[in-house]
Amino acid sequence: MSSLSKFKKLAGISALAFAAMTAANSISAAEWRYAHEEYEDDVQDVFAYKFKEYVEDNSDHTVKVFRFGELGESDDIMEQTQAGILNFVNQSPGFTGSLIPEAQIFFIPYLLPTDMETVIEFFDKSKAINEDFPELYAENGLELLKMYPEGEMVVTLDEKATSPEDLNNKKIRVMTNPLLSETYDAFGATPTPLPWGEVYGALQTNMIQGQENPIFWIESGGLYEVSPNLIFTGHGWFTTAMMANKDFFDGLSDEEQELIREASDFAYDEILEHIDGLADEALAKIEEASDEVTVTRLNEEQIQAFRERAPQVEEAFIDMTGESGKELLEQFKKDLEMVESD
């Protein structure tokens, strides 16, 4: 399927899909429904199918997985999870940030380290990730089962760029996330919120001049076809979260809850192996597919020009989240110091 046709098929949840969901709900309580926000074989899809594999190999339950666009966009699948139509959802904090403002912390630039080994150790050992966030999600009717990294964020543009000044007057697509908008405003660009399904066409028609995503997603979505200049700024990692409807989860037996936690752990371990080397593979595919692609990796001096603008994003985060966000940010930094000193 071409990238454009992928985007054409994406629309809000259809009446047919909703009817199918409702029917599944009434027919079989043992079929659990799980939606994510990526394409076939992308990171969230691999995670979902590893979760499904473990559940089905170790119980009589089945798991039905819905990929991006099949039940709508990210906002749609979160609403369906909160309503109990879906049992599980995988959603980036970029979208969850409107529900849980503190989840926007992942969009403070240059907060997370850039090497994969340190990032993974942080996710494994961080008190903020493993203790504080589950409480925040629970307050919003969600059982947080696993947060995990997908890949380093890469900016794509209509032309090469090495400085914040090069982003002046560039409309950069952002998720509907106030802090991500603050980041690109700090970087000198014009942040432009757009649903994912509209990004390819907006780049193609020059309605926007750039966007950011992990490199595998740039390859999978064909974004390099319409935004061929890749800039590695080192400003962050794409993070996502897998969660359950809390009422559903709390209503399960202890054995079923343990099954779900074990399945989440299994999928997490599998996904860490999957993403190792994934960025290099995706970049190689992009460079093979297009002669127009350029790759710019900022040097330390160039990165510093962007990094110097990060404090204003931290201040905006604290303004948006208050004392809760301030304490979470302090814990994040403590956790990072711990893993970086190991």
VEXDREN-2710 file (C-alpha; in Angstrom, 1 decimal):
% VEXDREN-2710
k/r/px/py/pz
1/MET/0.0/0.0/0.0
2/SER/1.4/3.4/-0.9
3/SER/2.0/6.0/1.8
4/LEU/-0.7/8.2/0.4
5/SER/-3.3/5.5/0.3
6/LYS/-2.5/4.6/3.9
7/PHE/-3.4/8.1/4.9
8/LYS/-6.5/8.2/2.7
9/LYS/-8.0/5.3/4.5
10/LEU/-7.6/6.9/7.9
11/ALA/-10.8/8.5/9.2
12/GLY/-12.8/8.6/12.4
13/ILE/-14.2/5.5/13.9
14/SER/-16.7/4.1/11.5
15/ALA/-20.2/2.9/12.3
16/LEU/-19.3/-0.5/11.0
17/ALA/-16.2/-0.7/13.3
18/PHE/-18.2/0.4/16.3
19/ALA/-20.9/-2.1/15.6
20/ALA/-18.2/-4.9/15.3
21/MET/-16.7/-3.8/18.6
22/THR/-20.1/-3.8/20.4
23/ALA/-20.9/-7.2/19.0
24/ALA/-17.5/-8.6/20.1
25/ASN/-18.2/-7.2/23.6
26/SER/-21.5/-8.9/23.9
27/ILE/-20.4/-12.2/22.4
28/SER/-17.2/-13.1/24.2
29/ALA/-16.0/-11.6/27.5
30/ALA/-12.8/-13.7/27.0
31/GLU/-11.8/-11.6/23.9
32/TRP/-9.8/-8.6/25.0
33/ARG/-9.5/-5.6/22.7
34/TYR/-6.3/-3.7/22.2
35/ALA/-5.7/-0.7/20.0
36/HIS/-2.5/1.2/19.2
37/GLU/-1.4/4.1/17.1
38/GLU/1.0/2.6/14.5
39/TYR/1.1/0.6/11.3
40/GLU/1.7/-3.1/10.8
41/ASP/5.2/-4.3/12.0
42/ASP/5.9/-0.9/13.7
43/VAL/7.1/-0.9/17.3
44/GLN/3.7/-0.6/19.0
45/ASP/2.4/-3.3/16.6
46/VAL/5.2/-5.7/17.5
47/PHE/4.6/-5.0/21.2
48/ALA/0.9/-5.6/20.9
49/TYR/1.4/-8.9/19.1
50/LYS/4.0/-10.1/21.6
51/PHE/1.5/-9.3/24.4
52/LYS/-1.2/-11.2/22.5
53/GLU/1.1/-14.1/22.0
54/TYR/1.9/-14.4/25.7
55/VAL/-1.8/-14.1/26.8
56/GLU/-3.0/-16.7/24.2
57/ASP/-0.2/-19.1/25.0
58/ASN/-0.8/-18.9/28.7
59/SER/-4.6/-18.7/29.0
60/ASP/-7.9/-19.3/27.3
61/HIS/-8.3/-15.5/26.5
62/THR/-7.8/-14.1/23.1
63/VAL/-6.6/-10.6/22.2
64/LYS/-7.9/-8.7/19.2
65/VAL/-5.4/-6.0/18.0
66/PHE/-6.5/-2.9/16.1
67/ARG/-3.9/-0.8/14.3
68/PHE/-3.8/2.9/13.5
69/GLY/-6.8/4.1/11.6
70/GLU/-8.9/1.1/12.1
71/LEU/-10.8/2.7/15.0
72/GLY/-9.9/6.3/14.4
73/GLU/-7.0/8.5/15.6
74/SER/-5.2/8.5/18.9
75/ASP/-7.8/10.6/20.7
76/ASP/-10.5/8.2/19.5
77/ILE/-8.9/5.1/20.9
78/MET/-8.2/6.7/24.2
79/GLU/-11.9/7.7/24.5
80/GLN/-12.9/4.2/23.7
81/THR/-10.6/2.8/26.3
82/GLN/-11.9/5.2/29.0
83/ALA/-15.4/4.2/28.0
84/GLY/-14.6/0.5/28.4
85/ILE/-15.1/-0.3/24.6
86/LEU/-11.4/-1.2/24.5
87/ASN/-9.6/-3.1/27.2
88/PHE/-6.1/-2.0/26.3
89/VAL/-4.6/1.0/24.5
90/ASN/-1.0/2.0/23.5
91/GLN/-0.7/5.7/23.3
92/SER/2.2/8.2/23.4
93/PRO/2.3/10.7/26.3
94/GLY/2.3/13.3/23.5
95/PHE/-1.5/12.6/23.2
96/THR/-2.1/11.6/26.7
97/GLY/-0.7/15.0/27.8
98/SER/-4.1/16.6/27.3
99/LEU/-5.5/14.1/29.9
100/ILE/-2.4/13.9/32.1
101/PRO/-0.4/17.1/31.8
102/GLU/2.6/15.7/33.6
103/ALA/3.0/13.1/30.8
104/GLN/4.3/16.0/28.7
105/ILE/7.6/15.8/30.5
106/PHE/9.0/13.6/27.8
107/PHE/8.8/16.6/25.4
108/ILE/11.2/18.7/27.4
109/PRO/14.2/18.8/25.0
110/TYR/17.5/17.4/26.0
111/LEU/16.1/15.9/29.2
112/LEU/16.6/12.3/28.2
113/PRO/20.0/10.9/27.2
114/THR/20.6/10.0/23.6
115/ASP/22.3/6.6/23.8
116/MET/20.0/3.6/23.9
117/GLU/21.7/1.7/26.7
118/THR/21.2/4.6/29.2
119/VAL/17.7/5.3/28.0
120/ILE/16.7/1.7/28.7
121/GLU/18.3/1.6/32.1
122/PHE/16.4/4.8/32.9
123/PHE/13.1/3.2/32.0
124/ASP/14.0/0.1/34.0
125/LYS/15.1/1.9/37.2
126/SER/13.3/5.3/37.2
127/LYS/11.1/5.9/40.2
128/ALA/9.2/8.5/38.2
129/ILE/8.4/6.0/35.5
130/ASN/7.6/3.0/37.6
131/GLU/6.0/4.5/40.7
132/ASP/4.9/8.1/40.1
133/PHE/3.4/7.7/36.6
134/PRO/1.1/4.7/37.5
135/GLU/-0.5/6.9/40.2
136/LEU/-1.1/9.7/37.8
137/TYR/-2.7/7.4/35.2
138/ALA/-4.8/5.6/37.8
139/GLU/-6.4/9.0/38.7
140/ASN/-7.7/9.1/35.1
141/GLY/-9.2/5.6/35.1
142/LEU/-6.1/3.9/33.5
143/GLU/-3.9/1.1/34.7
144/LEU/-0.4/1.9/33.4
145/LEU/1.2/-1.4/32.5
146/LYS/4.4/-0.3/30.7
147/MET/6.2/2.8/29.5
148/TYR/8.9/2.1/26.9
149/PRO/11.1/4.0/24.4
150/GLU/10.6/3.6/20.7
151/GLY/13.5/5.6/19.2
152/GLU/15.3/8.9/18.9
153/MET/13.3/11.8/17.5
154/VAL/14.4/13.0/14.1
155/VAL/13.2/16.2/12.5
156/THR/12.4/16.2/8.8
157/LEU/12.3/19.5/6.8
158/ASP/11.9/20.8/3.3
159/GLU/15.6/21.9/3.4
160/LYS/18.7/21.3/5.5
161/ALA/19.0/23.0/8.9
162/THR/21.7/23.1/11.5
163/SER/20.6/26.0/13.8
164/PRO/17.5/27.4/15.4
165/GLU/17.7/30.3/13.0
166/ASP/17.2/27.8/10.1
167/LEU/13.8/26.9/11.6
168/ASN/12.5/30.5/11.6
169/ASN/9.2/30.7/9.7
170/LYS/9.1/26.9/9.3
171/LYS/5.7/25.4/10.2
172/ILE/6.6/22.2/12.0
173/ARG/3.8/19.7/12.7
174/VAL/3.4/18.8/16.3
175/MET/1.0/16.5/18.1
176/THR/-1.9/18.2/20.0
177/ASN/0.4/18.8/22.9
178/PRO/1.0/22.2/24.4
179/LEU/4.5/21.5/25.6
180/LEU/5.7/20.1/22.3
181/SER/4.4/23.4/20.8
182/GLU/6.4/25.2/23.4
183/THR/9.5/23.2/22.4
184/TYR/9.3/24.1/18.7
185/ASP/8.5/27.7/19.6
186/ALA/11.7/27.8/21.6
187/PHE/13.5/26.3/18.7
188/GLY/12.4/29.2/16.5
189/ALA/9.8/27.4/14.4
190/THR/6.1/27.8/14.1
191/PRO/4.5/24.8/15.8
192/THR/1.4/23.6/13.9
193/PRO/-0.8/20.9/15.6
194/LEU/-2.2/18.4/13.1
195/PRO/-3.7/14.9/13.4
196/TRP/-1.3/12.3/12.2
197/GLY/-3.6/11.3/9.3
198/GLU/-3.1/14.7/7.7
199/VAL/0.6/15.0/8.0
200/TYR/1.7/13.4/4.7
201/GLY/-0.7/15.6/2.6
202/ALA/0.3/18.7/4.5
203/LEU/4.0/18.1/3.8
204/GLN/3.2/17.3/0.2
205/THR/1.3/20.6/-0.3
206/ASN/3.8/22.7/1.7
207/MET/1.1/23.5/4.2
208/ILE/3.8/22.6/6.7
209/GLN/7.5/22.4/6.1
210/GLY/8.5/19.7/8.6
211/GLN/7.7/17.3/11.4
212/GLU/9.4/15.0/14.0
213/ASN/9.2/11.3/14.5
214/PRO/11.4/8.3/15.2
215/ILE/13.2/7.2/12.0
216/PHE/11.3/3.9/11.7
217/TRP/8.0/5.9/11.6
218/ILE/9.4/8.3/9.0
219/GLU/10.3/5.2/6.9
220/SER/7.0/3.4/7.5
221/GLY/4.8/6.4/6.8
222/GLY/6.8/7.4/3.8
223/LEU/7.4/10.9/5.1
224/TYR/10.8/11.1/3.6
225/GLU/9.1/11.1/0.2
226/VAL/7.6/14.6/0.9
227/SER/10.1/15.8/3.6
228/PRO/13.5/14.5/2.5
229/ASN/15.9/16.4/4.8
230/LEU/16.5/14.4/8.0
231/ILE/18.1/16.3/10.9
232/PHE/19.4/14.4/14.0
233/THR/19.1/17.0/16.7
234/GLY/19.6/14.7/19.7
235/HIS/16.7/16.4/21.6
236/GLY/14.7/13.5/22.7
237/TRP/13.3/10.0/22.4
238/PHE/9.8/9.0/21.4
239/THR/8.2/7.4/24.4
240/THR/4.9/5.4/24.5
241/ALA/2.7/3.8/27.1
242/MET/0.6/0.6/27.2
243/MET/-2.3/0.7/29.6
244/ALA/-5.7/-0.9/30.5
245/ASN/-9.1/0.5/31.4
246/LYS/-8.7/0.5/35.2
247/ASP/-12.3/-0.7/35.9
248/PHE/-11.7/-3.6/33.6
249/PHE/-8.3/-4.4/35.2
250/ASP/-9.5/-4.1/38.8
251/GLY/-12.4/-6.5/38.0
252/LEU/-10.1/-9.3/36.9
253/SER/-9.0/-12.1/39.2
254/ASP/-5.6/-11.9/40.7
255/GLU/-4.4/-14.6/38.3
256/GLU/-5.7/-12.7/35.3
257/GLN/-4.0/-9.5/36.5
258/GLU/-0.7/-11.4/37.0
259/LEU/-1.1/-12.8/33.4
260/ILE/-1.5/-9.3/32.0
261/ARG/1.5/-8.0/33.9
262/GLU/3.6/-11.0/32.8
263/ALA/2.5/-10.5/29.2
264/SER/3.4/-6.8/29.4
265/ASP/6.9/-7.7/30.8
266/PHE/7.3/-10.3/28.0
267/ALA/6.4/-7.8/25.3
268/TYR/8.7/-5.1/26.9
269/ASP/11.7/-7.5/26.8
270/GLU/10.9/-8.4/23.2
271/ILE/10.5/-4.8/22.1
272/LEU/13.9/-3.8/23.5
273/GLU/15.5/-6.4/21.3
274/HIS/13.4/-5.3/18.4
275/ILE/14.4/-1.6/18.6
276/ASP/18.1/-2.4/18.9
277/GLY/19.4/-1.5/15.4
278/LEU/16.0/-0.6/14.1
279/ALA/16.9/3.1/13.5
280/ASP/19.9/2.1/11.4
281/GLU/17.8/-0.4/9.4
282/ALA/15.1/2.2/8.7
283/LEU/17.6/4.8/7.7
284/ALA/19.3/2.4/5.3
285/LYS/15.8/1.6/3.7
286/ILE/15.1/5.4/3.3
287/GLU/18.5/6.1/1.7
288/GLU/18.0/3.1/-0.7
289/ALA/14.5/4.3/-1.6
290/SER/15.3/7.9/-2.4
291/ASP/18.2/9.8/-3.9
292/GLU/16.8/13.1/-2.6
293/VAL/17.2/12.3/1.1
294/THR/19.9/14.2/3.1
295/VAL/21.0/13.3/6.6
296/THR/22.4/15.9/8.9
297/ARG/23.8/15.0/12.3
298/LEU/24.3/18.1/14.4
299/ASN/27.7/18.4/16.1
300/GLU/28.0/19.3/19.8
301/GLU/28.3/23.0/19.1
302/GLN/25.2/23.0/16.9
303/ILE/23.3/21.0/19.5
304/GLN/24.3/23.5/22.2
305/ALA/22.5/26.3/20.3
306/PHE/19.3/24.2/20.6
307/ARG/20.0/23.0/24.1
308/GLU/20.3/26.6/25.4
309/ARG/16.6/27.1/24.6
310/ALA/15.4/24.1/26.7
311/PRO/15.1/26.0/30.1
312/GLN/12.1/28.0/28.8
313/VAL/10.4/24.7/28.0
314/GLU/11.0/23.4/31.5
315/GLU/9.5/26.6/32.9
316/ALA/6.5/26.2/30.7
317/PHE/6.1/22.6/31.9
318/ILE/6.1/23.7/35.5
319/ASP/3.6/26.5/34.7
320/MET/1.3/23.9/33.1
321/THR/1.5/21.2/35.8
322/GLY/2.2/23.1/39.0
323/GLU/3.8/21.5/42.1
324/SER/3.0/18.0/40.9
325/GLY/5.0/18.6/37.7
326/LYS/7.8/20.3/39.5
327/GLU/8.2/17.3/41.8
328/LEU/8.1/14.9/38.9
329/LEU/10.7/16.8/37.0
330/GLU/13.0/16.8/40.1
331/GLN/12.5/13.0/40.4
332/PHE/13.2/12.6/36.7
333/LYS/16.5/14.4/37.1
334/LYS/17.4/12.4/40.2
335/ASP/16.7/9.2/38.3
336/LEU/18.8/10.3/35.3
337/GLU/21.7/11.2/37.6
338/MET/21.5/7.8/39.1
339/VAL/21.7/5.9/35.8
340/GLU/24.2/8.2/34.2
341/SER/26.6/7.8/37.2
342/ASP/26.4/3.9/37.1
END
